[in-house]
């Protein structure tokens, strides 16, 4: 009798999941972007919005809610109804780094969300602007040692992946730089080109056009292999700085408690879209590297990153700047 009741319960749950998937969505869906417009996350958000709108038959609308290195938009979605109508295009900074670095974290970063699909991974690259007349990484390190604390290094925000990359670099290269956090990668890149800061750690997709145009110099990329978008820029590993991999990921998430059927419906639409050769070529041409994970793999990846970040913080003595 107990097994029969369990079977009936399981079948009823499957029926409810199927019903949710068939009826969703019945109205427009918001994709919250917790970072300023103009960067790679904005490009990806609009790509995903177009894909899900076409596949699921309702408008998916991109809504920027920037602030506090992604915390404002991320917190907003964490508190939203788990009905599939408020989604988040999240990134490692707000979900992993900020909770790990904060004395009083604004949220856990994982527990409040139902991961849907991880889409992109983007390595960070060390670049210099017109202020510094250095031709390679070793010259930059030598100059930084000769002028301890005098060289500025910009990031896309305090606690984000580009800030973390800069701190790890200083620890590994044994140099002291002055960190200048910005409210997003785009304004940091603008100020670097304008000569207001000396150097920066930023995402490959953001700096690629500037490096190709000669407005920035790419010194090294923090990835295991050279970026397909910037094949002439060596990795830190090649230049003698070992085990230096730093970057960000972008993925779509919903509030915790969202129906698994809705999550799977959105995942399937995104996976089909990104699987198209023309879409992959367009994203990779913009400097974004495809790294597709389904909901369960995405969740496992986030937990692994949270553990890894704790080790990095302890090793490098990183603190979140207020």
N, C-alpha and C positions, 0 to 999 in steps of 0.2 A: 504493500500500500504506500509506503514511504517513497519507494522508487517511482511509483506512478505519479505521486504528487510532485516530485522533483521534475519529472519529465513534462508534466503539464505546465509547471512554472517556467521551465526553460523554453517551451514552445510559445508560451504567452509573451515572454520577453523578446523572443525572435520576431514575433508578430508585431510587437510594439516598435521594435527597431526598424523593421521593414516599412511600417506605416510612417514613421518619422522621416525616413529617407525619401519615401515617395512624395510626401507633402512638403518637403523642404526644398527651397525656400519659397515662401508665399508673399514676401515683401523684400524691399532692398536690404542689403547687408553692408555694414560698415567694416572697413579694414582700417584700424587705427595704426598710424605710423608715428612712433614716439620720437622721431628725429626730424630736424628741419628739412624742408624740400630742397632738392638740388643735388643730393648725394646718391650713391648707389642704391640705398634702401628705398628711395623714392622711385627710382627707375624700376626696381623689382616689384614694388607694390602695384604699380600701374600695369605691369605685365601680368601679374597674378589676378588683378581685378578684371582685366579684359578676358582672361582665360575662364575664370569661374562664372562671369556674367554670361558668356556664350554657352558654356556647358550646362549650367543649372537654370538658365532662363529668367533670372532676376538680376537687376543691377547690383554689382559689388562696388561700393564707392570708397575711394581712398580719402581718409580724413586725418590730416596731420594734427598731432597733439604733442609738440616738442616741449622739452624742458627737463632740467635736472638730469642730464645724461640718459634720457629715456625713461626716467622714473615716473614722471607725471602720466604719460600715456600708458605705460605698463600697469601702473596702479589703477588707472581708470578701467582697463579691461579686466584686471583681477577682480574688481568689484561688480562687474556687469553680470546681467542675467545669463545663465548658461543655456541659451536657447539657439545659439548658432547665428545670431544676427549682429553680434559685436565680436569681431576677430582682431587679432594683433599680429602685425609683422614685427616679430621680436628679434633681438640680437644678443650676442653673448654679453655685452656690457651691462645691460639692465638686468638680465636674468641670472648671470653667474658672478660677474665681477663686483657689482654694487653690493649685493647681499654679503659677499665674502669679505669685502673691505670695510663695511660699515660697522661701527660700534653698536648701533641700534638699527638693524636692517629694516627698511620700509616694508619688506615682504620676504618670503622664502625664495621666490623666483621660479620654483618648480611646482610646489604643492598647489599653487593657485591656478594652475593652467592644465589644459589638455592639449598636448602637442599634436599637431595635425601633420605637418610635413616640413622637413628641413630641406631647403632648396639650394642654397649657395654657401660656399665657404670662400673667404677673401683674405689672402695673406696681407700683412702690413709690410710696407717698404720704407726704409730710411731715405729721405730726400733732403737736399739742400737747395736754398734759393740763391739769388744773385749776391747776397751779402758775403757768402763764404767762397773764397777762391780755392776750393779743394777739389782734387780730381778723383779721389778714391777714398775708400773707407779708412785705410791706414792714415792718410793725411788728416782726415777728420778727427780720428782718435788722438793723433799727435797734437793737433791744435787744441782739442778739448783738454788735454792734460796740461798743456802750456798755459791755458787760460781757464783754469778751473772755475766753473760757475758763471763764466762770462757769456758762454754760447747758449742761446735760447733754443728750446725744442718744443714745438707745438704739438698738440694732440686734438682729437675730435671731442674731448671732454674728460673731465676728471673721473677716474674709475673705469673708463672704457678700455677697449682692447688696445687702442693706440697709445693710451697712457701707460698701460701695463707693459707694452712692448718697449717703450722708452725707459722705463724703470729697470726692466730686465737687461736691456742693453748697457745701461750705466753700470749695473752690477757686474756683468760679464767682462766689459771692456775696462773697468776700473777708472771711469771718468765721472766728472760731476758737471751736469748740465742744469739749466734753469727751465723748469717746466712751465709752459704757457697753455692752459686749457681753453678750448673754444667750445661754443655751443653747436657743435657739428663739424664734420670734415670739410664741407664746402667753404665756410668762412676762414678756417685755418689755412686751406690751400690758397685762398685769395690773398691773405696777409703774407704768406710765404713768398708768393710771386711778387708781391708789392714791396718786399724787403723789410717788413715790419717784424719778422722773426727770422732766425737763421736757418733752422732745420725743422723737420717734422717726421713723425711716424704717421703714415696715413695708408688707407687701403689702395691696393694696386689700381682698381678701376677708377678711382678719383684722380690719381696723379699721372696715370698713363698718358693722357693727352698733353699734359704740361711737359713731361719728360721728352716725349717725341718732338714737341715744338721747341725744346731747348730752354724753356722757362724754369725748369727744375733739373737737378741732376740726381739720378737714382744711384745710391751707393750700394745698397744690399737689400735683399728681400728675405723676410723671416719665414721661410718655408723649406720643406725638405728638398724640393726641386725648383728649378727656375720657373717663373710664371710664363705661361704661354703668351700672355699679352705683352710681356716685357722680357723677351729672352736674352737681351744683352745685359741685363742687370744680374750680377751673381748673387748666390745665396750667402748668408753669413757663414754657413758651414764651409763653403768653398774658401772663404777668406780667413778661416782659422777660429771663428767663434762657434763653438760646438753646441749642439742640442738647443738651438734657438729657433723655435717655431712659435709664431704669434700672429694671430689674425682674428677675424670675426666670422660668425655664421649668421645667416638670416633664415628665419623660418616662420611659418604661419601657426599660430596657436589660438585656442579658444579658452574661455573660462572653465575651470575645473567643474565637472559635473555635466558637461555637454554630452548629449547622446552619442554613443559610439557610432551609430548609423550616420549621423550628420558629419562627424569627423571623417568617417570613411568616404562619404560622398564627396567632400571637399578634397580629400587627399587624392582620390581617383581622378578628379577633374584636373588638378594641378599636375599630377604625374603624367597623365596623357599629354598635356600641353607641353611640358618641358621635354618630354620624350621625342618631340618632333625635331627633326634635323635643323629646320630653319630657325626654330626658337633657340635651340642650343647655340647655333652659330651667332645669333643676334646677341645673346647674353654674353657669350664668351668674347665676342667682338667688343663688348663694352667693358671687358676686363673682369667679368664675373665668372667664377669657376663653379660648374654644376656639382653638387654633392647632395644627391637625393636620398632622404631617409623616410621610411614610413613611420606612423605614430609610435609604435613600440620601440623601434630603433632610435628614433629621435629622443624619446624619453631616456633611454639607456645612455645615450650620448651626453645628455645634459647632466645626468648624475655623475658620469665619469669626469666631465669637465669640472664639476663642482669640487670633486676630490682633488683633481690636479691643481686647481687654482689655490686651494689651501696650502699645498706644498710650495707653490711659487711664491706666495705672499710671505711665508715663513722664511724661505731661502733668501729672497731679495729685500725683505724688510719693508714692503710696500705699504703705504698708508694712503687713505682716501683724503684728498684735499677738499676743504670745505669752501 
